[in-house]
Amino acid sequence: MIRINADKPGLLLALIAVQTFCAAFFLWDVMSDAFPYGLSAFNNLHLTIEAIAAFSLILAVLFEIRYLMALLRHTAHLKRQVSLAAGAFHEIMQEHFRRWNLTPAEQDVAGFTVKGMSITEIAGLRGSAEGTIKSHLSSIYHKAGVTGRGTLLSLLIDDLVETPLVPADEERAQHQA
């Protein structure tokens, strides 16, 4: 199965261009064969099949263009949504970090933890000992009132889910556009 990257629709565009060329060629061929005989030329089964094939190919190209445009619009919409969610999640994290009175080092460790990094990875990034990272995590969990990484992440995600990313009137305006 071929995967189409919506950020780089070049393969699909190339396919559409080739199909457009083929459709134009077949349409020209049918027209040039039928022109001298008028509509009576379509009594010839071969010419009729060629005309149907050319017309079908033109419809397929139009469908592919519409599908590509919808795919690109949908991809742009999803990118906007992910960007909004990422920004909102960052704001929620920062608000919780302030409320919990985390130190800058604890904020770094908490951020890396939320991103799914292991204690070893965090220690490497921070240039700290693993024991120091474990100590920071213990302090973070205590200040946040959670028992571990999963509940910390769950707490933050719950707040994200409850927070509307786009005000309702703005969302309605986007759907109407």
Summary of the structure (lengths in Angstrom):
residues: 177
radius of gyration: 29.4
end to end distance: 34.2
largest distance: 89.9
contacts: 426
relative contact order: 0.07
helix: 82%
strand: 0%
